[in-house]
Amino acid sequence: MSSTSNYTTLIFDIGDVLFSWSPQTKTSISPNALRKILSSPTWIDYERGRMSQTECYARVGGEFSVDPTEISRAFQDARDSLQSNEELISVIRHLKTRSDGMLHVFAMSNISAPDYEVLRTKPADWSLFDGIFTSAGVGERKPNLGFYKAVISGTGADPSRTIFVDDKMENVLSARSLGMHGIVFDDHRKVVRALYNLLGDPVERGRQYLTVNAKKLLSETDNGIFLRENFAQLLILEATDNRNLVNLTDTHRTWNFFQGKPLLTTEEFPFDLDTTSLGLTVMGSPEDLAHSVMDDMLDYIDDDGIIQTYFDHRRPRFDPVVCVNALTLFYSYGRGHQLDRTLHWIREVLLHRAYLDGTRYYATPECFLYFLGRLLGISNDVYLAAYIKPLLIERVQERIGADGDALALSMRLRLCAYLGVRNDVDLRTLLPLQCEDGGWEIGWIYKYGSSGIRIGNRGLTTSLAMKAILEMQERFPSPPSSSSAVPTVPSLSRLIPLHNLLLSAFCSARATLQPLPALLQRANRPVLGNARKLFHWF
């Protein structure tokens, strides 16, 4: 069992969970009438072992005006219809086998002694269970707490480390009230997924998904079209530092978003500053090449001083996230001051929350915030941090607990880890989104500017989710106190030294008088080495 799993005990209901059956019989008793019999006080006493089968059928016959012989035939048909849920049993067997003896499995059922005797004749892997508790044997019945307490006592299980699965909400509620983790069995796939997520190591399972799908981590549009592109591949490489997972276009200078023929856009798609900036920072390009490309990029700045998206004057487009990624490249090589007006605009976008509905090319507000954090991390510039970081902390705090897909949550968590903001709320939301195969659900990162069609990549979401979990664990190794229902963060005075706060205020004031204060100009020297090694998120 994973060292990250806190659970050592599984308890399953039998009827409608481990076994299915049909209330449709060859008798005059309808399925609805049969279910009413099963919930009658007489049947409840029968399942508690308080009367014989003959006495039960006689009483029920009188209560429902049905011949006891007809009742007997109806329940014989129901017994004959019993079928084991082999798919679920196989999953349980797999989970138990890989636990190295740490996981114990029990069954707990409302069932009479005669019905249980019949049940045990049905083909199933009964050796899988470390014990089976019946209401007839215990003398109690779910959802009464006495039954659960008897099982806890009989197994020695710790409720806080126990998972309980049942098809009835009231039964699950009782288990939860005693401290167990309850799962309502209403959808087979959902339950199996929950079991894997609760009992597995999310990071190791994610790593296995990436390894199995190495070189096949394609991006996909929200209308189901797969495409090969460089941007997600670069981000996967940055997050995993594993070149064997990705496919990248060989490029000698600038980068194109697409690999090969563009899809869902113009036949000739220009190279762009966004992918090029990412490629040069992730791949650790030679310094002379990077400077040459940045020289070219300076030709693509509009009259407002904002750097553009494409190496094509016929496509005058700009986007805050693209600007941030270009700034990251320039700051990496000591040339951030050349985009001072772009940086000033980016801070205005942050200040006024202009990113809340996403941007022209990026789908979520987390994209803007995440790449802004990436800029701070890679640049390692004290003046830039003083200018941006305090406000960024405020803005990411505002996003904690907001709706978001797995990618948005992962980006938010990574940013929180970098900024020192505890975020247990979003971590709890992210973990259940891991799929059976170990990868996370697709999340949308960018979109076509004209059509709005969104693009995502499961490999990217999985890579960032793994990093988010690891970084939150490393940054906050101890569990939160029971009273911390809402994430708490240190005061800004603790996160940012006082002299930097004063510098930030000075920078902001000066920015109203000129595009960006001279204090933000750095010495013309590059950040040495591969940016992936410097940016401690990665």
Salt bridges, closest charged atoms under 4 A:
ASP13 OD1 - LYS142 NZ 2.92
ASP45 OD1 - ARG48 NH1 3.78
ASP45 OD1 - ARG50 NH1 3.44
GLU47 OE1 - ARG141 NE 2.51
GLU55 OE2 - ARG59 NH2 2.76
GLU70 OE1 - ARG73 NH2 2.06
GLU87 OE2 - HIS188 NE2 3.60
GLU87 OE2 - ARG189 NH1 2.75
ASP115 OD1 - ARG79 NH2 2.56
ASP125 OD2 - ARG93 NE 3.10
ASP130 OD2 - LYS96 NZ 3.03
ASP130 OD2 - HIS104 ND1 3.89
ASP166 OD2 - LYS142 NZ 2.75
ASP167 OD2 - LYS168 NZ 3.48
ASP186 OD1 - LYS190 NZ 2.97
GLU204 OE1 - ARG207 NH1 2.93
ASP222 OD2 - ARG454 NE 3.16
GLU238 OE2 - ARG374 NH2 2.90
ASP241 OD1 - ARG532 NH1 2.25
GLU287 OE2 - HIS291 NE2 3.58
ASP295 OD1 - ARG335 NH2 2.65
ASP296 OD2 - ARG253 NH1 2.74
ASP312 OD1 - ARG314 NE 3.07
GLU348 OE1 - HIS352 NE2 3.30
GLU366 OE2 - ARG399 NE 2.79
GLU366 OE2 - ARG412 NH2 3.05
ASP381 OD2 - ARG522 NE 2.23
GLU394 OE1 - ARG395 NH1 3.87
GLU398 OE2 - ARG353 NH2 2.75
GLU398 OE2 - ARG395 NH1 3.00
ASP424 OD2 - ARG422 NE 2.96
ASP426 OD1 - ARG412 NH1 3.00
GLU436 OE2 - ARG189 NE 2.63
ASP437 OD1 - ARG458 NH2 2.92
GLU441 OE2 - ARG193 NH2 2.55
GLU471 OE2 - ARG414 NH2 2.68
